Amino acid sequence: MYIYVLTFDIRYAREKSLFTGDKKMLERDLEHKFKKEVQKRLNAFVWKFVSPGIAGVPDRLVILPNGRCIFAELKKEGETLRPLQLYRRQQLQKMGMAVWVIDSNEKIREFINAYKV
């Protein structure tokens, strides 16, 4: 005798928007597209930025061929920065760094157009 157990992962359903019919891109998908497009169109390095011991830093560090460095925080469409992320962005901007919040394909295009040579 065989017993089959069907499970339903609620997280998967939410992620795939089975409940809402929402077509918003997931953050990891947007991050992958951002990396691919920026590397291709700007010939830049797009590195995952991790700072052990310091929370709230942006997700990506973009290094352009002219030596310019830009930080990018990727968010699911409609999401906003957490208070700590806002503080870190402000810290970086005070040091003269550019910090972008990318939450859509349109923002990816804007980023590329801003730094195209």
C-alpha positions in Angstrom: 0.0 0.0 0.0 1.3 3.4 -1.0 0.4 6.7 0.7 0.9 9.8 -1.3 1.2 13.1 0.5 0.4 16.3 -1.2 1.9 19.4 0.3 1.2 23.0 -0.6 4.0 25.5 0.1 2.3 28.8 0.9 5.6 30.6 0.5 5.9 29.3 -3.1 2.3 30.3 -3.9 2.9 33.8 -2.6 6.2 34.1 -4.5 4.6 32.9 -7.7 1.6 35.2 -7.0 -0.9 32.4 -7.2 -3.2 34.3 -4.8 -3.1 37.8 -6.2 -2.5 37.5 -9.9 0.3 40.0 -9.4 2.9 40.1 -12.2 5.6 42.0 -10.2 9.1 40.8 -10.7 10.8 39.2 -7.7 13.8 41.0 -6.2 16.2 38.1 -7.1 15.0 38.2 -10.8 15.4 41.9 -11.0 18.9 41.7 -9.5 19.9 39.0 -12.0 18.5 41.2 -14.9 20.2 44.3 -13.5 23.6 42.5 -13.3 23.3 41.0 -16.8 22.2 44.3 -18.5 24.7 46.6 -16.8 27.6 44.2 -17.5 26.6 43.9 -21.1 25.7 47.6 -21.9 28.2 49.4 -19.7 31.0 46.9 -19.7 31.0 47.3 -15.9 31.7 45.0 -13.0 28.5 44.4 -10.9 29.6 42.8 -7.7 27.4 41.7 -4.8 28.3 44.0 -1.9 28.5 42.5 1.5 29.9 44.3 4.5 30.2 41.9 7.5 29.2 43.7 10.7 27.5 46.5 9.0 23.8 46.0 8.2 21.7 48.0 5.7 24.3 48.4 3.0 23.3 48.4 -0.7 23.1 45.1 -2.6 25.4 45.8 -5.5 28.6 47.7 -6.2 28.9 48.8 -9.9 32.4 49.6 -11.1 32.5 51.4 -14.4 35.4 51.3 -16.8 36.3 55.0 -16.0 36.8 54.0 -12.4 33.5 55.4 -11.1 31.8 53.4 -8.4 28.0 53.4 -7.9 25.9 51.6 -5.3 22.6 50.0 -6.2 19.9 48.7 -3.8 17.5 46.4 -5.6 13.9 46.1 -4.4 10.7 44.4 -5.5 8.5 46.8 -7.3 6.6 49.0 -4.8 8.9 48.2 -1.8 10.7 51.0 -0.1 13.9 51.2 1.8 13.9 50.2 5.4 15.0 53.0 7.9 18.5 51.5 8.3 18.9 51.4 4.5 17.8 55.0 4.2 20.5 55.9 6.8 23.2 54.0 5.0 22.2 55.6 1.7 22.4 59.0 3.3 25.9 58.2 4.8 27.2 57.1 1.3 25.7 60.2 -0.4 27.4 62.5 2.2 30.7 60.9 1.1 29.9 61.8 -2.5 28.8 58.3 -3.7 25.8 57.7 -6.0 23.2 55.3 -4.6 20.4 54.1 -6.8 17.2 52.2 -5.8 16.3 49.9 -8.6 12.8 48.4 -8.5 11.7 48.0 -12.1 12.9 47.4 -15.7 12.4 51.1 -16.3 14.8 52.0 -13.4 17.4 49.6 -15.0 17.1 51.5 -18.3 17.4 54.8 -16.5 20.5 53.6 -14.7 22.1 52.4 -18.0 21.2 55.7 -19.8 22.7 57.8 -17.0 26.1 56.1 -17.3 26.3 55.3 -21.0 29.4 56.8 -22.7 
